Structure formats: C-alpha cells, structure tokens
Amino acid sequence: MIRLSVLYPRTDGATFDHDYYRDQHVPLCVSTWGLDGAEIDKGLNGPHVAALHVRFESIEALKAAMAAEGTAAVMADVPNYTTISPVMQTSEIVE
C-alpha cells in the first residue's frame, strides 16, 4: 500500500482556506483519482498548516493517477485555496 501525503508548510504571510480545501479541492482529488476517501489534517501547531493523506494500492496506481487527464485540473485548483507551495511525500505503508 502506498500513501501520498501533501504537506503545506507554515509560511510567513501565506494564506490557506481550510473550508475550500475540505469542501472543494479534496473532493476533486478523490473523484479525479477514483479514491475511497482521504484524510485531511488541519495543523494546530508544528511545521504544517495542513496536510492531505491518500492511499493507492501500488506505486503504479499512484503514477497512473498523477498521469490522469484530470490531474491538471487538480493542480490548477491549488491557487484557489492557498499561496503555499505544497510538498509531496510518497511512502510505503509497512503496517
């Protein structure tokens, strides 16, 4: 199992619309990539203001999602909720 985490580092002067992210952007990701759901973190302290965690069956499934036609729309939506450049991490879940 593969987890993709999208992290939004706290940045001086940056903006982040948590409501838009939860209600618009994350559902766009889930539907575009055919996911069962997603976990959203709203950072209370620490280095990130927010994070998204989604799971894929394999690295090939993640690569296929990133290459999907709708992924361009997902990326183009980022300025609608934040001025932060997200940091992405791919992990293997080793439960």
KAHU-V895013 format. One line per field, one symbol per residue. phi: phi as a letter, one per 20 degrees, with the letter a starting at -180 (. if undefined). psi: psi as a letter, one per 40 degrees, with the letter a starting at -180 (. if undefined). burial: 1 if it has 9 or more other C-alpha atoms within 8 Angstrom, else 0. Layout:
phi = ???
psi = ???
burial = ???
This chain:
phi = .dddddddffcgmfdbefffgfedffgfffffemefrbddddfebneceabcccdcfbffffffffefgffffffffgffcbdeefddcdceedg
psi = hhhhhhhgihhheiihgdddddddddddddddefidaihhhhhdiaehdiihhiiididdddddddeidedddddeedeeeiehhihhhhihhf.
burial = 11111111110001010001110011111101101001010010000111111111000011001001001001001100110100000000000
